[in-house]
Amino acid sequence: MANRVASVTVKGLTELRRALADIGEDFEKRVLARASRKAMAPVLDLAKSKAPRGNRWRRNRAGDVLGHMADSLTISAKRKVRKGEVVMVIGSPTHGSLLHLIEFGTKPHTIEVPIKRKGDGIGLGRTGRAIQQTKRLSHPGAAAQPFMRPAIDAGASMAADVFGKEIAKAIARHGKRGSRR
């Protein structure tokens, strides 16, 4: 399945760019980041409501309880983007490596898991290096449980509305400050 990226068309971008150019680069970046984060809030809420919840809590390798994936979803800003561009990402700091597997599912495959033995479970290989002993298991695969794509599809228009209102408020506030100077 090809990865699809959601896109939203915003009317009046030329006028918006002119208005933001008058504001200044630092202010522009802050305004865009704040508006983008607020615009993604409805999508985040929808993703959390649509995300599957298991009947048990997930733990990391250290045994720490991570909780349900839906509870860990957050909005974060993506770093290193082009000038004048702000990208907000919905992800999970604790379950991030699993999100795509849940969204798109997996095919049956073979995995290697460490053998738990008394002691450290580490033996010596032919080269004399320490190796962890593993066994091969057949994983049956997992059915896709889409939650992010339906959330984006349902929340895109709300996000665009919120984004436009936040940008308009910021430009109006800046205009009032500019007229006082």
Secondary structure, DSSP 4 states (H G I P E B T S, - for coil): ----------TTHHHHHHHHHHH-HHHHHHHHHHHHHHHHHHHHHHHHHHS---SS-EE-TT--EEE-HHHH-EEEEPSS--TT---EEEE-TTTGGGHHHHHH-B--EEEEEEPP-STT-EEE-TTS-EEE-EEEEEE--B-----HHHHHHHHHHHHHHHHHHHHHHHHHHHHHHHHH-
